[in-house]
Amino acid sequence: MQPTFVLVHGAFANSFSLAPLQAELGLLGHRSVAVDLPGHGFGATFTRAYQAPQDLDGLATAPGSIKGVTLADNAAHLIGILERAKRNGPVILVAHSRGGVTATAAANARPDLIDRIVYVAAWCPVALDAGDYYAEPEMATFDAASLAMAMAGNPAELGLLRVNFRTADPDALAALKAAFLADGTDEEFLTFLSTFQPDENLDVGASTDRAQAATWGRVPKTFVRLADDASMPLALQDRLIREGNELTPDNPYDVRTLEGSHLKWLVEPASAARVLGELATLTTRPGPPS
């Protein structure tokens, strides 16, 4: 049976940025669903203060709909979509970046709904909580200032993370481009930035949300490395792969590599679509006769 790809976006993103990938998958004959996690897509908050001319004081204090959204909320929403998709046949869950935390939580809870899980430079915490990896040597090259320079408001007071992606500050824009799309043109970068939403929830999970061998570990899994990723350095991607393999040595990652930065595979998705198409063949291939 034809599998359904369920695509999960990363932080500050939404289903809109996955549309070019869905187009490529569709042209290869594959079915896909792009998810908007709670508080994302048309559920996001875009305040008047975010419009031009911007009211930076208002932007720093305006409430956002994503306040209070938890990882458990994200996982429950995703599980609901996986349940519906599973009625139509095999499901391949594809997560990018921070979306990997939600995908992992869903696989911990309902591995029966997932025929393969694919992490595209995505978080799959095993030895540490997701946020704790930022203090590890593998993240030493990540420039935390890339987001901090455009941060709006106090996360503790807002109850969410808010970044002004519509800033005109050349230094902030340069830092964001270097972190996410250094290999793209300025036009591609600004276009992608316009698909981002300003708010993200604070909850990235706890130790109980790390990959669990008894459940997550039963699902066939692939890690697609992004070779030029500055946001999630290759050293960290390889560490996550290694830790996952150590947790489930009888079910190691199938590892693929794409050239490009954290977002380039979404700007030019043809290569990624071909890789996913190959995984669809693996997922639907008949097993040995009993």
Secondary structure as UniProt FT lines:
FT   STRAND          4..8
FT   TURN            11..12
FT   HELIX           15..18
FT   HELIX           19..27
FT   TURN            28..29
FT   STRAND          31..35
FT   TURN            38..39
FT   HELIX           41..43
FT   HELIX           48..50
FT   HELIX           56..61
FT   TURN            65..68
FT   HELIX           71..86
FT   TURN            87..88
FT   STRAND          91..96
FT   TURN            97..98
FT   HELIX           99..109
FT   HELIX           111..113
FT   STRAND          116..120
FT   HELIX           130..135
FT   HELIX           137..139
FT   TURN            140..141
FT   HELIX           145..148
FT   TURN            149..150
FT   HELIX           155..158
FT   STRAND          161..163
FT   TURN            165..166
FT   HELIX           170..180
FT   TURN            182..183
FT   HELIX           186..195
FT   STRAND          199..200
FT   HELIX           207..209
FT   TURN            213..215
FT   HELIX           216..218
FT   STRAND          221..226
FT   TURN            227..228
FT   HELIX           234..247
FT   TURN            249..250
FT   STRAND          254..258
FT   TURN            262..263
FT   HELIX           264..267
FT   HELIX           270..284
//
